[in-house]
Amino acid sequence: MKIILTHEVSGLGAAGDVVDVKDGYARNYLIPRNFAIRWTKGGEKDVEQIRRARKIHEIQTIEQANAVKARLEGVKVRLAVRSGDAGRLFGSVTPADIASAIKASGGPEVDKRRIELGAPIKTLGAHETSVRLHPEVAAKVNIEVVAA
């Protein structure tokens, strides 16, 4: 199935890209979560609009990305969440929680869709996540999850 990505999807492409994927992946995952729309001849007009919006919001050069990376890696992020007696969380830490904690800690504003979690964060303690700033630059952010 041919689709137009509306958001960046790891391993697939960036917003505005036209890609071919398996029908089930598009129908069951990408389209319901608004990561993509079906490709049509009329949709080609949308591609250019999506690409222009992406250029406005993304970091333009590697130098800018490295500057933001230095700021991110210098910030100590502390996230207070509810937890049980054994140190397990009620739920898990989401990328949106991490993005708001980075901003609250004095770091730059980060889009939650650019935060990559290797595995769900469900325990207290120190955890490391990655933030994709540019296709060639990713920042490692250390997060300390504490009980609220």
Secondary structure, DSSP 8 states (H G I E B T S, - for coil): -EEEESS-BTTTB-TT-EEE--HHHIIIIITTTTSEEE--TTHHHHHHHHHHHHHHHS--SHHHHHHHHHHHHH--EEEEE-B-TTSEEEEEE-HHHHHHHHHHTT-----GGGEE-SS-EEESEEEEEEEEEETTEEEEEEEEEEE-
